[in-house]
């Protein structure tokens, strides 16, 4: 089972199995991983399990969440990643987790270049977990608004994360029955056919998806 090992100044002080869909970390006593230190916010971060992939999300903490020396808002965890919270470290243990070189990133909207400066425009980044590319019926997303209008994203990966860190994220995962969508975190939930996605939803051909200000349609070859 995957787990987190908590250390302070190189000494292990706790071990926590990731046996729930959501594990909270913070200074408040009711947090799943309670760290009683003033550098830690009441609810500092959370670990979310989505189809056997663990994502860490900073919950608006005062001092931030660091993974492998880089401050993050939300990202997938790899085996042996080090999460830094103040002077504490949490080591993520999961030999079955995807490694960095297993992640294929495709940014469908690239920044505009103006006067030598990068000016990011509104768009959605797609990250696919290339652990087992599906050979089942191909599916794709057709983009209908924003700068991605007219583009098509083929869902060839076992799991595809859609969205922008710190805003809104959705995860589309290929299962035996078809393609499921679930919330990957963020301020609001993805919308399918006008309804927010609370847990997992099996997508149907022609379903309309809304993520941030982008509208798209799910298509599958029938």
C-alpha positions in Angstrom: 0.0 0.0 0.0 1.2 3.5 -0.7 2.2 5.6 2.3 3.7 8.8 3.5 6.7 8.9 5.9 7.0 12.0 8.1 10.4 13.1 9.2 11.9 16.0 11.1 15.6 16.9 10.7 16.2 13.5 9.2 14.4 11.5 12.0 11.3 9.6 11.1 8.4 10.6 13.4 5.4 9.0 11.7 4.1 6.8 8.9 0.7 7.1 7.3 -1.0 4.7 4.9 -2.8 6.4 2.0 -5.9 4.3 2.5 -8.6 6.9 1.8 -9.6 8.9 -1.3 -8.6 12.1 0.5 -6.0 12.6 3.2 -5.7 16.0 4.8 -2.5 17.5 6.3 -2.4 20.4 8.7 -2.0 21.8 12.2 -5.6 21.2 13.3 -6.0 18.1 15.4 -8.8 16.7 13.2 -6.4 16.5 10.1 -5.5 13.0 9.0 -1.8 13.9 9.3 -1.6 16.3 12.3 1.6 18.4 12.4 1.6 20.7 15.5 3.9 23.4 14.2 3.2 27.1 13.7 4.7 27.0 10.2 1.9 24.6 9.2 -1.5 26.0 8.3 -4.7 24.6 9.9 -5.5 22.7 6.7 -2.2 22.9 4.8 -2.5 20.4 2.0 -4.4 17.3 0.9 -3.5 14.1 -0.9 -6.2 13.0 -3.3 -6.4 9.5 -4.8 -7.8 9.3 -8.3 -7.7 6.0 -10.0 -4.6 4.9 -8.2 -2.7 8.1 -8.9 -2.1 10.4 -5.9 -2.2 14.2 -6.4 -1.0 16.7 -3.8 -2.8 20.0 -3.5 -1.9 23.0 -1.5 -5.0 24.3 0.3 -4.1 27.9 0.3 -1.5 27.6 3.1 0.4 30.6 4.4 3.9 29.1 3.8 3.2 27.0 0.7 3.8 23.4 -0.2 7.1 22.3 -1.7 7.6 19.1 -3.7 11.2 18.3 -4.6 12.3 21.9 -3.9 9.6 23.4 -6.1 6.5 25.2 -4.8 3.4 23.7 -6.2 -0.4 24.2 -6.2 -1.4 20.7 -7.4 0.5 17.9 -9.1 0.7 14.1 -9.4 3.1 12.4 -7.0 5.9 10.0 -8.1 7.5 7.3 -6.0 10.1 8.8 -3.5 8.9 12.4 -4.0 9.7 14.6 -1.0 7.0 17.0 0.2 8.3 19.8 2.4 6.0 21.5 4.9 8.1 24.0 7.0 10.9 22.0 8.6 9.0 18.7 8.1 9.3 16.3 5.2 6.8 13.7 3.9 8.3 11.0 1.6 5.8 9.5 -0.8 6.3 5.7 -1.1 4.5 4.0 -3.9 6.7 1.8 -6.3 3.7 1.4 -8.6 3.3 5.1 -9.1 4.1 6.7 -12.5 7.6 8.1 -12.8 8.3 11.5 -14.2 9.4 10.0 -17.6 6.0 8.2 -17.8 4.2 11.5 -18.0 3.5 13.0 -21.4 2.5 16.6 -21.4 0.8 18.3 -24.3 0.0 22.0 -24.0 -2.5 22.7 -26.7 -2.3 26.4 -26.3 1.2 27.9 -26.3 2.1 31.4 -25.1 2.0 34.3 -27.5 5.4 36.0 -27.8 5.2 39.8 -27.8 8.4 42.0 -27.8 10.4 39.0 -26.6 8.2 38.4 -23.6 6.0 35.4 -23.1 2.3 36.4 -22.7 0.3 33.4 -21.7 -3.2 33.3 -23.1 -6.1 31.6 -21.6 -6.1 27.8 -22.3 -6.1 24.4 -20.9 -3.1 22.1 -20.3 -3.4 18.4 -20.8 -1.3 15.9 -19.0 -1.6 12.2 -19.9 -0.3 9.4 -17.7 1.4 7.1 -20.2 1.3 3.9 -18.1 -1.0 1.8 -20.4 -2.1 3.4 -23.6 -5.6 2.2 -24.3 -6.2 0.2 -27.5 -10.0 0.3 -27.0 -12.5 2.4 -28.9 -10.8 5.8 -29.5 -12.3 8.9 -27.9 -11.5 12.5 -28.1 -12.5 16.0 -27.0 -13.7 18.7 -29.5 -13.0 22.2 -28.3 -15.7 24.8 -28.9 -14.7 28.0 -27.2 -11.7 30.1 -26.2 -8.3 30.0 -27.9 -8.6 26.2 -28.2 -11.7 26.5 -30.4 -11.6 24.0 -33.3 -8.9 21.8 -31.8 -9.2 18.1 -31.0 -7.6 16.2 -28.1 -7.3 12.4 -28.6 -7.8 10.5 -25.4 -5.2 7.9 -26.1 -3.8 7.7 -22.5 -4.9 5.6 -19.6 -5.5 8.8 -17.6 -5.7 12.4 -18.8 -5.7 15.4 -16.5 -7.3 18.5 -17.9 -7.1 22.0 -16.5 -4.8 24.5 -14.8 -3.2 24.2 -11.4 -4.9 26.4 -8.8 -8.0 26.7 -10.9 -10.1 23.8 -12.1 -9.0 20.2 -12.9 -10.7 17.2 -14.3 -9.5 13.7 -14.8 -10.7 11.4 -17.7 -9.7 7.8 -17.2 -10.3 4.8 -19.4 -11.9 1.9 -17.7 -13.4 -1.4 -19.0 -16.8 0.2 -19.3 -15.6 3.3 -21.0 -14.3 6.8 -20.2 -15.0 8.2 -16.7 -14.6 11.9 -15.7 -14.0 13.0 -12.1 -12.9 16.2 -10.4 -9.2 16.6 -9.9 -9.5 19.4 -7.4 -9.7 23.1 -7.8 -12.1 25.9 -6.7 -15.1 24.5 -8.8 -16.1 21.2 -10.2 -16.2 20.3 -13.9 -19.6 20.5 -15.5 -21.1 17.8 -17.7 -24.4 18.6 -19.5 -25.0 21.5 -17.1 -24.5 19.5 -13.9 -21.4 19.5 -11.6 -19.5 16.3 -11.4 -19.5 15.2 -7.7 -17.8 11.8 -7.9 -17.2 9.7 -11.1 -19.4 9.9 -14.2 -19.3 7.6 -17.2 -19.1 9.8 -20.3 -21.5 9.3 -23.2 -20.9 10.2 -26.8 -21.9 13.8 -27.3 -21.7 14.9 -23.7 -20.9 18.6 -23.3 -18.1 19.5 -20.8 -17.3 22.8 -19.3 -14.0 23.5 -17.6 -13.1 27.0 -16.6 -14.4 29.1 -19.6 -13.8 26.3 -22.1 -16.6 24.3 -23.6 -15.9 20.9 -25.2 -17.7 17.8 -26.5 -16.8 14.2 -25.6 -16.8 12.0 -28.7 -16.2 8.2 -28.9 -16.1 6.1 -32.0 -19.1 3.9 -32.2 
